[in-house]
Amino acid sequence: MRNANEQRLAELREALQARPRVSLANLPTPLERCPGLTRELGGPDIWVKRDDLTGLATGGNKTRMFEYVLGRAVEEGADTVVAGAAVQSNYCRQLAAACAKLGLECHLLLHKIRGAEDEEIQGGLLLDLLVGAKVEMIEGIDWVEHGERIRQRAKELEAQGKRVHIGRVGDETSLGKYAVAYAAAFVELVEQAEELELTIDEIWMSSSDATQAGLALAAKHCESPIRLVGLPAVPQPISPGWTFAECIASHGNECAEILGLPTRLVPDDITSIVDYVGPGYGVLTDAGREAMRLVGRCDGLLLDPVYTSKAMAGLIDYARRGLIAPDRTIVFLHTGGLPALFAYADSLGLEALL
Ligand SMILES: Cc1ncc(COP(=O)(O)O)c(C=O)c1O
């Protein structure tokens, strides 16, 4: 096997099979070549792993995660889920659709980060409402208080007799349970690459926690030569005083514990490039705008304004600056986020193209 140690991969597969899981995602997601972008940049050879097509109110990286996280919650008897994030949150959108599919009641406390623009029923918010989530909009509080409000709501629902599973931002203590899905995604990707006789040199992705953590843990466990590069969409990790590499390694190690694997990550195993976040979370950058238009024009591929546009901007910049050799094979993991495009229509600079 060119991308992983076969015996270690079998061990990982077995550990994953023992986890409770519900079926929510369309898997395997396609692994496609990007000939237009590859030509435009003069190499490297760029492929895209289409996790934007996982499904659940369009899809994205969270759909895989909910297979395991809600699989466990359902096994424990949950009938209600409470969670929160920003108004256009992809996590909340996919969670709301997963709850609808599984017959769970879904309560979302959504944080306005763009003022009045976030009140428009568009993008992720529109889909949350369509799939039946009970939405409360909040603003003017920090993430710590947001978490407290979610836990408070959970208590109120429990007092009404509901069996509540608390999601993010209410429970940020064990992100390793989300990373398990991306250890599984690593297995899926390696199997696809083997079938295509493709040797992957690097995987680039938008991530600051669970996605990279699961992939990194799996790659290390499988003694894979594939290098993983994560590009956060937030300027700092959610745990104050920690680096992204420390957080990701720690989530990866929780994932290893859950899976009963002896492999452990150290921060030096993690490559996290924060240079493409720009002025802040959810604020489009010029490089992100250019990446969206370039990839759209070259390969008909759509990126989102908050996550994948910034990660792709980083990959394009590294390729243009010659920091990635043109003979390397890169997989860009497309983590989704498409509905936010519509909510950000005014920031995309498309008027100039008319
Ligand atoms: C579209 C998209 N890409 C990437 C990410 C980052 O994933 P994580 O940092 O959890 O690995 C998210 C998180 O919400 C997302 O919605």
The ligand as a Gaussian input file, in Angstrom:
#p B3LYP/6-31G(d) Opt

LIG

0 1
 C      -17.293000      24.368000       6.020000
 C      -16.399000      24.117000       7.173000
 N      -15.105000      23.860000       6.948000
 C      -14.245000      23.645000       7.965000
 C      -14.646000      23.706000       9.273000
 C      -13.632000      23.481000      10.347000
 O      -13.778000      22.264000      10.946000
 P      -12.994000      21.878000      12.283000
 O      -12.222000      23.081000      12.703000
 O      -14.052000      21.487000      13.236000
 O      -12.111000      20.774000      11.937000
 C      -15.986000      23.975000       9.574000
 C      -16.431000      24.080000      10.980000
 O      -17.494000      24.462000      11.296000
 C      -16.885000      24.181000       8.495000
 O      -18.182000      24.441000       8.721000

